Every structure is written in C-alpha cells, then in structure tokens.
Amino acid sequence: MASIRIKYCLSLAFGIILLSGCSTKEILEPLESTEQAYYTGAKKALKSGNYISAVEKLEELESRYPFGHYAEQAQLDLIYAHYKSFDHEAARAAADRFIRLHPQHDELDYAYYMRGLASFAQDQGILDRFLPTDLTKRDPGAARESIADFALLLSRFPDSQYADDAQARLIYLRNLLAAYEIHVARYYIKRQAFIAASNRGRYVIEHFQQTPAVPDGLAVMVESYRQLGLDQLADQTLSILSMNYPDYPALGKDGSFDIARSSVGTRRSLINRVTFGLFGKADTN
C-alpha cells in the first residue's frame, strides 16, 4: 500500500514538473519572438554584415507582423539587405514594392535611389560586356533602367540627400551609353552598314547632348554620308563638327576629314574613352 502511494506521489510530481515546463515554454516563447526581438536581431545582422541572415529575419518579421510598428522600416532595410547581399533584382523588386505601398512616405526618395543603385550595380561589369564580337547583340538595359530611376529621383526630389550622388551616377551612365552607341556605330562602319552607322551617330547627337561622344557622333555621320554618296549632308555635318570641335583629331589643318585619325577610327577601349584616356588601352592598330 505504501509503495502504491509512493508511486502515485512520484507520478504526480513528475506530471507537475512536465506541466510547469510546458507552461514556462509557453510563457517564454512569445517573449522571445516579439516584433521588437525580430527587428533587433535583423539590425544586429545588418550591422555585422551578415546580410543573408538579415534578409531572412526581415522577411520573417514582415510575415509575422505585416502591420506592426517596424513593418515599414523593415521593408526599407530589406531593400538594403538585398542590395548588400548582391541580389540586385530582389533589391529592385523590394524597392518597387515599397514605392507602391507607401507613395507618401517620408523616405520615398531612398527607395527610388536604391532602385536606381540596384540597376547600376547590375551593370558593374558593363565595360567588359560592351566589347563582344557582335556589339549589336548586347543591350545595356540595366543601365537604361538606372538612368530612368535616377532621373525620376532628381525630378521628384531635387533636394534629396541622395540627389548629388544620383546626379553624378547619371552623368557617368549617360557618358557610358553614348560611348556604347559610338562603338556600335564603329561596328557598322567596319561592316559597311553606313545607314545603320549614321542612325547611331544621329541618335547620340539627339539623345546624349553634353557627353564626350557628341563629336564622335558627328564624325560617324560625316563618314557614313560620304560613303553613301550624300556629299551635301556630309559637308553640312562636317561644318558643324569643325565649328564646334575645331581640335577634333579627324579634322586636318586644311579642312580635310579622315575618320581614321579620330577615336571612331581607332581601337580605343571603351573605358579609355569614358575616362578621357586616363584608363584602358588606346591602341591605334
């Protein structure tokens, strides 16, 4: 009888321990998974440079607390975390989503800036990709998207703290795209596709004013018109080139024109062109 009581008491005690353990776990778990705890963990991951972990924590935070106190800031941080983890498409998508959900937010300019920066980063290898065997098969789409994003930022938020950097990147990208168009034009001239070359030159003149590629665009047009037998158009374009860029290499002292002396007629690398000869090769072979 005594042994039965002892067993009963032990069973009861064990059951109480189990119940108290479960109740403790039930009490502690919500405390450990509050919205603030999730956000604090995400910020620690960002600060330590563990961006993949930050993405996971921010996504879980947004999933559990979509209308919580930290929801909007978590969405902004998620753009940055994706960007820093080199997932530029995800960063752009996150920026798009924030812009759509919060069109009146105080930090909307940041979302536009990061969207442009994500596209800009996608084309970090743009210089290498602009020199393929067939230049016409490559389209710098991400660079064009980045230009559109930075231009929109400057239009909507001219006094933004990100405006100066966006303006500098915009100038760089426009120079880059203009130089790309000249490379394509040179490709067409080499293959005697002079109509296509003249169209590329005219496109630079019309869409990339105030870039270093403008005189090259005029030179392309002069050469293309000459080869097509359109001497009047060639002379008119040559006059514009001579008047505005008298020191252009293709122009002789006697008023002659030889495209082989110009940057269009050489094999200067794109980076050499864009950086005004500071970097890259400038072979003339």
NORLIN-V287328 format. One record per run of one state. SS is the DSSP state (A for helix, B for strand, O for the rest). FROM is the first residue (numbers start at 1). TO is the last residue. Records with the same first field share a line. If there is no record, write none. Layout:
# NORLIN-V287328
SS = FROM-TO / FROM-TO
This chain:
# NORLIN-V287328
O = 1-1 / 33-34 / 48-50 / 65-70 / 85-87 / 102-107 / 123-125 / 130-134 / 138-140 / 157-162 / 191-193 / 208-213 / 228-230 / 245-250 / 252-256 / 258-258 / 262-269 / 275-285
A = 2-32 / 35-47 / 51-64 / 71-84 / 88-101 / 108-122 / 126-129 / 135-137 / 141-156 / 163-190 / 194-207 / 214-227 / 231-244 / 259-261 / 270-274
B = 251-251 / 257-257
